[in-house]
């Protein structure tokens, strides 16, 4: 995975977190990356998040599949991202209210609808230790 975007508000301790895992169709991966980053930037303007990052990588099965092997060239004619991408968006909040406000925000609602058309996104709520 490669780091794409991050945000930290040191004054706010993180007590709640979630991981959003997106498996995005190959044709939509670059567009999804741009849209996801833009949405996170808009939401970071409001102090709801305490920490967040977005990373992009590949499904390991894609890297070893015969389709990937037969279409990749040493001249760089094909990139691994043309076979789909996995995005990891880690989010944390200082309070339950901040988390609820984040998910209710129109920017989150818009990116959520957008992402559901680009692939499959799963949200994993992480419990505090």
N, C-alpha and C positions, 0 to 999 in steps of 0.2 A: 504494500500500500504506500501511496505517496500523499504527503500532507498537502492540502489545497488551501485551507483557510482556518483561522483560529481567532479566538476571542477570550479574554480573561478580565474579570473585574475583581481584583485582589481584595477589595474591601468587603466583598460578599462571600462568605463561606458556603461551600456546596453541601447540601444535606440530601437533595433528591437528584436523581439522574436517570437518563434514558439513552438507549442506543437505537438509532434508526438505521436499519440495514436495507439498502436498496440494490436489487439486482435489475439492472437497466438494459433494455434491448440495445443491441449494437448501434443501430441507426440513430438512436436518441441520446447516446452517452455524452457527447460533447455539449449538446444543447442542454441536457439535464445538469451537467456540471455548472455551466454559466448561470442557469436559472436558480439553482440551489444556493450558489454563492451569493448571488444578488439578493435573494430572499433573506439569507442569514445576515447580510450587511444591513438590510433595512430593519430587521428585528433587533440587531445589536444597538441601534440608536436608543431604544427604550431599555432602561436598566432592569430587564427581567432575568436575563441569563447571568449566571456567575462564571461559567466556563463553557466553552464549546469548541469543537473542531470538526472539520470535514476532511475525509481522506478518500482516495480512489485507488482501487486495485483490481486485480483479475481473479476470477475463479480459477483455482489450481487445475481443475479438470479441463478447463478451456486451454490452458497452456500445453497440456500433454495430449490433447485430442488429435486424431488424424486430420481433421479439417484444418486446425491451426497449423500443423506441421506442413501440410501440402500447400497452404496459401502463403506462408511466410517466405520472404526472400532475404538473402544476405544484403541486398541493396536497399533494404528498408521500404520495399514496395507495399508492404502490409504491416500494420502495427498490431500488437496484441489487443489494443482497445477496440479494434474493428470487430472483435468477437464478443463484445459485451463488457460491462464493467460492474464492479461491486463498489458501492459507496457506503462509508461508515460515517455517520453523523452522531457524535457524542455530545450530549447536552446536559448541563446541570444547573440547578436553581438553589437559591438560598431559602426558599419557603414554598409551601404548597400553593399559596396565593400567586407567587411568581410563575410557577409551573402552569397553573390554570389560566393565568393571563396570557402566557406565551401561546398555549394551544388555542385560545379563543381569539388571538390576534388575527386580523384579516390577512396579513402577510403569510402567516402559517397556514391558514385555511386555503389560500390561493396556491401555495407551493404543494400542499398536500394533494389537492385536486390534480395539479399538473403532474406530480410524480406518479400518481395512480394510473395515468395514461401512458407513462414512459416505461413502466416495468412493474416490479413487485416490491413494495416497501413493507418491512416488518418493524414494529416498534417493541423494543424490549425494555420494560421498566426495571431499573436496577434498584435493589433494596440497599439501604444504608447498612454498613457493618456495625 
